[in-house]
Amino acid sequence: MMKTIVTLACCAFIAPLAFAQTHKKQTATTEQAITVTGTVVDTKPEEGSAANYQPFKTLVIREDKSNHPGRYVLEGSGYVVNKKGELVQTAIKPGTHVLVYYANAGGSRVIDHVVVD
């Protein structure tokens, strides 16, 4: 009986080694230089309070530094997020404190994203 137990114990220790993979997968990598060309888009932040969405796709901000409202164009998928970075699905109400990140493009300020307080 003892001989059987010792034999089974030896098999239990040797079996994982017998089924283990002994070859290693080899991969070849190559490095190649890539040149990327384009224009650098300089985004700038502007802080203020939302005035309204007038005209269509234009966010009017009452800038903190001046009495003149700033107009920002919302083209495409400009993101509106809260301070945590979560996407805001509701409309920006007038008087809401916002931080607008925009880029100058062809004489208009195009919104990259808006952070709502």
Short mmCIF file of the C-alpha atoms (twelve columns), coordinates in Angstrom:
data_MODEL
# 
_entry.id   MODEL 
# 
loop_
_atom_site.group_PDB 
_atom_site.id 
_atom_site.type_symbol 
_atom_site.label_atom_id 
_atom_site.label_alt_id 
_atom_site.label_comp_id 
_atom_site.label_asym_id 
_atom_site.label_seq_id 
_atom_site.Cartn_x 
_atom_site.Cartn_y 
_atom_site.Cartn_z 
_atom_site.pdbx_PDB_model_num 
ATOM 1   C CA . MET A 1   0.000   0.000  0.000   1 
ATOM 2   C CA . MET A 2   2.815   2.350  0.883   1 
ATOM 3   C CA . LYS A 3   4.512   1.569  -2.403  1 
ATOM 4   C CA . THR A 4   1.359   2.668  -4.293  1 
ATOM 5   C CA . ILE A 5   1.123   5.964  -2.408  1 
ATOM 6   C CA . VAL A 6   4.794   6.754  -3.063  1 
ATOM 7   C CA . THR A 7   4.362   5.932  -6.751  1 
ATOM 8   C CA . LEU A 8   1.300   8.193  -7.070  1 
ATOM 9   C CA . ALA A 9   3.089   11.025 -5.256  1 
ATOM 10  C CA . CYS A 10  6.057   10.771 -7.628  1 
ATOM 11  C CA . CYS A 11  3.715   10.823 -10.629 1 
ATOM 12  C CA . ALA A 12  1.944   13.875 -9.247  1 
ATOM 13  C CA . PHE A 13  5.255   15.774 -9.028  1 
ATOM 14  C CA . ILE A 14  6.550   14.671 -12.436 1 
ATOM 15  C CA . ALA A 15  3.304   15.069 -14.458 1 
ATOM 16  C CA . PRO A 16  3.326   18.901 -14.611 1 
ATOM 17  C CA . LEU A 17  6.887   18.836 -15.931 1 
ATOM 18  C CA . ALA A 18  5.947   16.341 -18.626 1 
ATOM 19  C CA . PHE A 19  3.087   18.496 -19.958 1 
ATOM 20  C CA . ALA A 20  4.899   21.839 -19.700 1 
ATOM 21  C CA . GLN A 21  5.790   23.605 -22.924 1 
ATOM 22  C CA . THR A 22  9.491   23.609 -23.505 1 
ATOM 23  C CA . HIS A 23  9.761   25.827 -26.604 1 
ATOM 24  C CA . LYS A 24  9.624   29.593 -26.553 1 
ATOM 25  C CA . LYS A 25  7.833   31.711 -29.131 1 
ATOM 26  C CA . GLN A 26  10.278  33.993 -30.881 1 
ATOM 27  C CA . THR A 27  9.220   37.260 -32.461 1 
ATOM 28  C CA . ALA A 28  11.177  39.586 -34.656 1 
ATOM 29  C CA . THR A 29  10.809  43.341 -34.311 1 
ATOM 30  C CA . THR A 30  12.136  46.061 -36.524 1 
ATOM 31  C CA . GLU A 31  12.384  49.758 -35.900 1 
ATOM 32  C CA . GLN A 32  11.619  52.235 -38.614 1 
ATOM 33  C CA . ALA A 33  11.645  56.014 -38.466 1 
ATOM 34  C CA . ILE A 34  8.341   57.778 -39.148 1 
ATOM 35  C CA . THR A 35  8.020   61.426 -40.105 1 
ATOM 36  C CA . VAL A 36  4.789   63.182 -39.165 1 
ATOM 37  C CA . THR A 37  3.961   66.530 -40.703 1 
ATOM 38  C CA . GLY A 38  1.152   68.888 -39.852 1 
ATOM 39  C CA . THR A 39  0.316   72.092 -38.125 1 
ATOM 40  C CA . VAL A 40  0.397   72.519 -34.389 1 
ATOM 41  C CA . VAL A 41  -2.958  73.655 -33.072 1 
ATOM 42  C CA . ASP A 42  -2.466  75.972 -30.145 1 
ATOM 43  C CA . THR A 43  -5.469  75.737 -27.827 1 
ATOM 44  C CA . LYS A 44  -6.056  78.497 -25.314 1 
ATOM 45  C CA . PRO A 45  -8.313  78.548 -22.267 1 
ATOM 46  C CA . GLU A 46  -10.780 81.344 -21.541 1 
ATOM 47  C CA . GLU A 47  -12.779 81.570 -18.326 1 
ATOM 48  C CA . GLY A 48  -16.210 83.119 -17.973 1 
ATOM 49  C CA . SER A 49  -19.937 82.539 -17.592 1 
ATOM 50  C CA . ALA A 50  -22.152 81.122 -20.302 1 
ATOM 51  C CA . ALA A 51  -24.478 83.746 -21.751 1 
ATOM 52  C CA . ASN A 52  -26.371 81.739 -24.398 1 
ATOM 53  C CA . TYR A 53  -26.241 79.631 -27.564 1 
ATOM 54  C CA . GLN A 54  -27.026 82.363 -30.069 1 
ATOM 55  C CA . PRO A 55  -26.772 81.945 -33.080 1 
ATOM 56  C CA . PHE A 56  -26.879 78.192 -33.755 1 
ATOM 57  C CA . LYS A 57  -23.673 76.310 -32.724 1 
ATOM 58  C CA . THR A 58  -22.167 79.457 -31.210 1 
ATOM 59  C CA . LEU A 59  -21.503 79.605 -27.472 1 
ATOM 60  C CA . VAL A 60  -21.480 83.157 -26.108 1 
ATOM 61  C CA . ILE A 61  -19.351 83.569 -22.975 1 
ATOM 62  C CA . ARG A 62  -19.305 86.595 -20.688 1 
ATOM 63  C CA . GLU A 63  -15.566 86.668 -20.080 1 
ATOM 64  C CA . ASP A 64  -14.416 87.358 -16.525 1 
ATOM 65  C CA . LYS A 65  -11.759 89.842 -17.650 1 
ATOM 66  C CA . SER A 66  -14.006 92.117 -19.723 1 
ATOM 67  C CA . ASN A 67  -17.556 93.287 -20.184 1 
ATOM 68  C CA . HIS A 68  -17.584 92.158 -23.804 1 
ATOM 69  C CA . PRO A 69  -18.963 88.718 -24.597 1 
ATOM 70  C CA . GLY A 70  -16.734 86.281 -26.456 1 
ATOM 71  C CA . ARG A 71  -18.162 84.140 -29.234 1 
ATOM 72  C CA . TYR A 72  -16.934 80.605 -29.745 1 
ATOM 73  C CA . VAL A 73  -17.961 78.329 -32.618 1 
ATOM 74  C CA . LEU A 74  -18.898 74.744 -31.813 1 
ATOM 75  C CA . GLU A 75  -18.086 72.716 -34.932 1 
ATOM 76  C CA . GLY A 76  -18.256 68.959 -34.926 1 
ATOM 77  C CA . SER A 77  -17.949 67.087 -31.684 1 
ATOM 78  C CA . GLY A 78  -16.763 69.676 -29.171 1 
ATOM 79  C CA . TYR A 79  -16.778 68.027 -25.784 1 
ATOM 80  C CA . VAL A 80  -18.546 69.453 -22.746 1 
ATOM 81  C CA . VAL A 81  -17.215 67.880 -19.546 1 
ATOM 82  C CA . ASN A 82  -17.391 68.530 -15.810 1 
ATOM 83  C CA . LYS A 83  -14.353 69.010 -13.523 1 
ATOM 84  C CA . LYS A 84  -13.994 65.231 -13.140 1 
ATOM 85  C CA . GLY A 85  -13.745 64.834 -16.927 1 
ATOM 86  C CA . GLU A 86  -17.152 63.154 -17.250 1 
ATOM 87  C CA . LEU A 87  -19.159 63.972 -20.377 1 
ATOM 88  C CA . VAL A 88  -22.044 66.420 -19.766 1 
ATOM 89  C CA . GLN A 89  -25.171 65.558 -21.779 1 
ATOM 90  C CA . THR A 90  -27.372 68.481 -20.682 1 
ATOM 91  C CA . ALA A 91  -27.423 71.977 -22.157 1 
ATOM 92  C CA . ILE A 92  -25.229 74.692 -20.659 1 
ATOM 93  C CA . LYS A 93  -27.540 77.066 -18.832 1 
ATOM 94  C CA . PRO A 94  -26.945 80.842 -18.937 1 
ATOM 95  C CA . GLY A 95  -24.852 81.991 -15.969 1 
ATOM 96  C CA . THR A 96  -23.004 78.668 -15.623 1 
ATOM 97  C CA . HIS A 97  -19.280 79.155 -14.929 1 
ATOM 98  C CA . VAL A 98  -17.268 77.562 -17.747 1 
ATOM 99  C CA . LEU A 99  -13.698 77.216 -18.961 1 
ATOM 100 C CA . VAL A 100 -13.542 77.143 -22.768 1 
ATOM 101 C CA . TYR A 101 -10.530 75.655 -24.570 1 
ATOM 102 C CA . TYR A 102 -10.437 76.965 -28.118 1 
ATOM 103 C CA . ALA A 103 -8.208  77.404 -31.156 1 
ATOM 104 C CA . ASN A 104 -8.152  80.346 -33.538 1 
ATOM 105 C CA . ALA A 105 -9.133  79.166 -37.018 1 
ATOM 106 C CA . GLY A 106 -9.789  81.548 -39.853 1 
ATOM 107 C CA . GLY A 107 -10.812 84.501 -37.719 1 
ATOM 108 C CA . SER A 108 -13.159 82.528 -35.455 1 
ATOM 109 C CA . ARG A 109 -12.549 80.790 -32.161 1 
ATOM 110 C CA . VAL A 110 -13.374 77.091 -32.549 1 
ATOM 111 C CA . ILE A 111 -14.149 75.164 -29.364 1 
ATOM 112 C CA . ASP A 112 -11.998 72.140 -28.556 1 
ATOM 113 C CA . HIS A 113 -13.740 71.386 -25.264 1 
ATOM 114 C CA . VAL A 114 -15.646 73.126 -22.455 1 
ATOM 115 C CA . VAL A 115 -15.232 72.419 -18.735 1 
ATOM 116 C CA . VAL A 116 -18.369 73.201 -16.692 1 
ATOM 117 C CA . ASP A 117 -18.094 74.008 -12.971 1 
# 
